[in-house]
């Protein structure tokens, strides 16, 4: 299993009472789901795109959010968009 690291910007707002870790270690499949979150797609849409079941996508989204400090799905989408943008440059 390959692990992928994502950096969290220092300015990123943490969830109340939670600390956002400076870096998250995601599995390869979590990383694929994370990058796809940037599109704002639903779990069902992500499942079709990634050829996974909806329950598997939900499982990975839950783990991603937990590894990023319990952030909201919207915050995860924002971080995914930032990660995609920084990968382009």
ZIVEN-V794503 format. One line per field, one symbol per residue. phi: phi as a letter, one per 30 degrees, with the letter a starting at -180 (. if undefined). psi: psi as a letter, one per 20 degrees, with the letter a starting at -180 (. if undefined). burial: I if it has 9 or more other C-alpha atoms within 8 Angstrom, else O. A space follows every 10 residues. Layout:
phi = ???
psi = ???
burial = ???
This chain:
phi = .ccccbdced dddddeibcd ddbcccdddd dddedddddi ddeddddddc hbdddddeed dedddddcji dddddddddd ddddddddc
psi = ppppppqpqh ipprqpjqpp qhqpoqrghh gggghhhhij qrggghgggi lrqhhggggg gggggghjkk rrhghggghg ggggghhh.
burial = OOOIOIOIOO OOOIIOOOOI IOIIIIIIOI IIIIIIIIOO IOIOOIIIOO OIOIOIIIOI IOIIIIIIII IOOOOIIIII IOIIOOOOO
